[in-house]
């Protein structure tokens, strides 16, 4: 299991900010996932299938906490 800390969140947040300034297209929600995936993949070069599933489950949980489906 990959560990996560505030430096990782800062790296990902800064990556999102930098990419938001370069992006030149209008896409759909899957494009957001792709952009996040690229940034996360650069941060966690050894991420494996189980780690990716954990990440996706964490995203689902976070969304459910904010949209009333939790």
N, CA, C and O of each residue as an XYZ file, in Angstrom:
280
protein
N       0.845     -1.183      0.000
C       0.000      0.000      0.000
C       0.884      1.237      0.000
O       1.869      1.319      0.733
N       0.516      2.176     -0.822
C       1.256      3.427     -0.936
C       0.853      4.357      0.201
O      -0.334      4.528      0.481
N       1.838      4.950      0.849
C       1.567      5.937      1.895
C       1.276      7.289      1.268
O       1.755      7.606      0.179
N       0.484      8.079      1.977
C       0.074      9.406      1.536
C       0.363     10.397      2.634
O       0.126     10.108      3.806
N       0.874     11.568      2.277
C       1.135     12.598      3.275
C       0.892     13.981      2.665
O       0.518     14.098      1.498
N       1.107     15.005      3.456
C       0.789     16.355      2.996
C       1.663     16.801      1.829
O       1.224     17.609      1.010
N       2.890     16.293      1.735
C       3.733     16.635      0.593
C       3.147     16.070     -0.699
O       3.228     16.704     -1.751
N       2.555     14.869     -0.617
C       1.909     14.282     -1.787
C       0.720     15.131     -2.222
O       0.547     15.397     -3.411
N      -0.094     15.554     -1.269
C      -1.251     16.376     -1.593
C      -0.814     17.704     -2.194
O      -1.437     18.198     -3.134
N       0.246     18.278     -1.660
C       0.767     19.530     -2.197
C       1.260     19.336     -3.634
O       0.986     20.169     -4.498
N       1.980     18.249     -3.893
C       2.461     17.942     -5.241
C       1.292     17.812     -6.212
O       1.313     18.384     -7.301
N       0.273     17.056     -5.809
C      -0.894     16.833     -6.668
C      -1.662     18.136     -6.876
O      -2.079     18.441     -7.994
N      -1.851     18.905     -5.803
C      -2.548     20.188     -5.916
C      -1.812     21.163     -6.825
O      -2.424     21.824     -7.664
N      -0.500     21.246     -6.654
C       0.291     22.136     -7.511
C       0.266     21.661     -8.957
O       0.203     22.470     -9.882
N       0.315     20.340     -9.149
C       0.230     19.794    -10.501
C      -1.081     20.143    -11.166
O      -1.116     20.479    -12.350
N      -2.172     20.065    -10.401
C      -3.486     20.439    -10.935
C      -3.519     21.914    -11.304
O      -4.037     22.279    -12.359
N      -2.978     22.751    -10.455
C      -2.951     24.189    -10.738
C      -2.149     24.473    -12.001
O      -2.591     25.219    -12.875
N      -0.971     23.872    -12.087
C      -0.123     24.101    -13.265
C      -0.808     23.595    -14.536
O      -0.779     24.274    -15.562
N      -1.421     22.416    -14.478
C      -2.081     21.873    -15.654
C      -3.299     22.708    -16.036
O      -3.608     22.848    -17.219
N      -3.992     23.265    -15.040
C      -5.167     24.094    -15.345
C      -4.781     25.340    -16.135
O      -5.600     25.888    -16.874
N      -3.552     25.783    -15.983
C      -3.079     26.959    -16.717
C      -2.637     26.603    -18.135
O      -2.538     27.481    -18.992
N      -2.370     25.306    -18.386
C      -1.920     24.865    -19.715
C      -3.035     24.255    -20.559
O      -2.937     24.231    -21.786
N      -4.058     23.777    -19.936
C      -5.095     23.028    -20.648
C      -5.810     23.935    -21.651
O      -6.099     25.096    -21.362
N      -6.086     23.385    -22.826
C      -6.673     24.218    -23.880
C      -7.938     23.605    -24.479
O      -8.377     24.021    -25.551
N      -8.519     22.634    -23.807
C      -9.708     21.982    -24.352
C     -10.826     21.974    -23.322
O     -10.593     22.163    -22.128
N     -12.030     21.755    -23.797
C     -13.181     21.529    -22.928
C     -13.546     20.065    -23.090
O     -13.831     19.614    -24.200
N     -13.539     19.329    -22.006
C     -13.804     17.903    -22.057
C     -14.955     17.515    -21.155
O     -15.777     18.345    -20.767
N     -14.993     16.237    -20.832
C     -16.009     15.736    -19.908
C     -15.327     15.235    -18.637
O     -14.119     15.398    -18.470
N     -16.090     14.636    -17.760
C     -15.578     14.226    -16.459
C     -14.459     13.185    -16.595
O     -13.582     13.105    -15.735
N     -14.486     12.389    -17.672
C     -13.406     11.409    -17.857
C     -12.090     12.113    -18.164
O     -11.025     11.594    -17.827
N     -12.138     13.269    -18.788
C     -10.923     14.043    -19.037
C     -10.325     14.563    -17.732
O      -9.106     14.628    -17.581
N     -11.190     14.930    -16.798
C     -10.701     15.307    -15.469
C      -9.970     14.132    -14.846
O      -8.880     14.293    -14.297
N     -10.572     12.942    -14.930
C      -9.921     11.748    -14.397
C      -8.581     11.486    -15.053
O      -7.624     11.104    -14.380
N      -8.501     11.688    -16.363
C      -7.252     11.488    -17.080
C      -6.187     12.467    -16.603
O      -5.047     12.072    -16.360
N      -6.546     13.736    -16.467
C      -5.573     14.736    -16.005
C      -5.089     14.405    -14.597
O      -3.893     14.483    -14.317
N      -6.011     14.037    -13.715
C      -5.616     13.646    -12.356
C      -4.741     12.406    -12.379
O      -3.752     12.319    -11.652
N      -5.113     11.445    -13.221
C      -4.346     10.213    -13.314
C      -2.909     10.451    -13.746
O      -1.992      9.812    -13.231
N      -2.708     11.348    -14.672
C      -1.346     11.665    -15.124
C      -0.532     12.253    -13.982
O       0.607     11.847    -13.752
N      -1.111     13.200    -13.272
C      -0.398     13.837    -12.149
C      -0.107     12.815    -11.061
O       1.007     12.767    -10.539
N      -1.090     12.001    -10.714
C      -0.907     10.974     -9.679
C       0.121      9.946    -10.136
O       0.943      9.493     -9.339
N       0.079      9.574    -11.422
C       1.043      8.615    -11.943
C       2.473      9.120    -11.872
O       3.394      8.341    -11.625
N       2.669     10.418    -12.087
C       4.014     10.983    -11.948
C       4.469     10.968    -10.488
O       5.649     10.757    -10.208
N       3.549     11.187     -9.570
C       3.910     11.198     -8.150
C       4.206      9.799     -7.623
O       5.170      9.590     -6.887
N       3.362      8.845     -8.010
C       3.482      7.474     -7.522
C       3.854      6.569     -8.695
O       2.992      5.894     -9.259
N       5.118      6.555     -9.056
C       5.564      5.820    -10.245
C       5.356      4.312    -10.124
O       5.234      3.636    -11.145
N       5.313      3.769     -8.920
C       5.156      2.328     -8.711
C       3.731      1.931     -8.347
O       3.524      0.842     -7.812
N       2.746      2.778     -8.620
C       1.364      2.469     -8.271
C       0.922      1.207     -9.020
O       1.219      1.041    -10.203
N       0.211      0.323     -8.317
C      -0.235     -0.921     -8.944
C      -1.762     -0.986     -8.961
O      -2.432     -0.061     -8.502
N      -2.300     -2.065     -9.484
C      -3.746     -2.196     -9.630
C      -4.505     -2.083     -8.322
O      -5.551     -1.436     -8.268
N      -3.988     -2.708     -7.257
C      -4.665     -2.617     -5.956
C      -4.663     -1.188     -5.434
O      -5.659     -0.722     -4.881
N      -3.549     -0.498     -5.610
C      -3.463      0.899     -5.170
C      -4.430      1.780     -5.967
O      -5.055      2.684     -5.413
N      -4.546      1.511     -7.254
C      -5.465      2.286     -8.092
C      -6.902      2.053     -7.636
O      -7.687      2.998     -7.560
N      -7.254      0.808     -7.334
C      -8.603      0.519     -6.828
C      -8.857      1.240     -5.507
O      -9.949      1.766     -5.289
N      -7.858      1.268     -4.622
C      -8.006      1.993     -3.349
C      -8.215      3.477     -3.599
O      -9.047      4.107     -2.946
N      -7.470      4.036     -4.534
C      -7.628      5.450     -4.884
C      -9.040      5.715     -5.402
O      -9.686      6.671     -4.974
N      -9.514      4.890     -6.302
C     -10.860      5.065     -6.863
C     -11.911      4.935     -5.772
O     -12.870      5.706     -5.744
N     -11.742      3.966     -4.872
C     -12.685      3.822     -3.753
C     -12.666      5.054     -2.858
O     -13.713      5.486     -2.374
N     -11.490      5.620     -2.637
C     -11.391      6.845     -1.843
C     -12.089      8.008     -2.519
O     -12.735      8.817     -1.852
N     -11.968      8.101     -3.833
C     -12.662      9.158     -4.576
C     -14.169      8.978     -4.449
O     -14.897      9.938     -4.195
N     -14.636      7.740     -4.629
C     -16.077      7.475     -4.473
C     -16.563      7.875     -3.083
O     -17.623      8.485     -2.941
N     -15.785      7.528     -2.063
C     -16.175      7.850     -0.692
C     -16.221      9.360     -0.480
O     -17.173      9.881      0.102
N     -15.192     10.063     -0.954
C     -15.175     11.515     -0.789
C     -16.353     12.186     -1.484
O     -16.960     13.105     -0.935
N     -16.672     11.733     -2.679
C     -17.815     12.292     -3.386
C     -19.102     12.000     -2.640
O     -19.967     12.868     -2.524
N     -19.233     10.774     -2.129
C     -20.464     10.422     -1.401
C     -20.643     11.274     -0.149
O     -21.772     11.531      0.269
N     -19.547     11.712      0.449
C     -19.649     12.566      1.634
C     -20.181     13.945      1.296
O     -20.718     14.633      2.164
N     -20.037     14.357      0.036
C     -20.448     15.704     -0.340
C     -21.736     15.767     -1.131
O     -22.348     16.830     -1.228
N     -22.168     14.630     -1.711
C     -23.375     14.699     -2.547
C     -24.602     14.030     -1.918
O     -25.624     13.846     -2.579
N     -24.493     13.672     -0.647
C     -25.646     13.137      0.067
C     -25.911     11.654     -0.158
O     -26.968     11.163      0.239
N     -24.984     10.919     -0.784
C     -25.204      9.497     -1.001
C     -24.471      8.623     -0.016
O     -24.505      7.399     -0.140
N     -23.807      9.216      0.962
C     -23.048      8.435      1.961
C     -23.969      7.882      3.017
O     -23.515      7.201      3.937
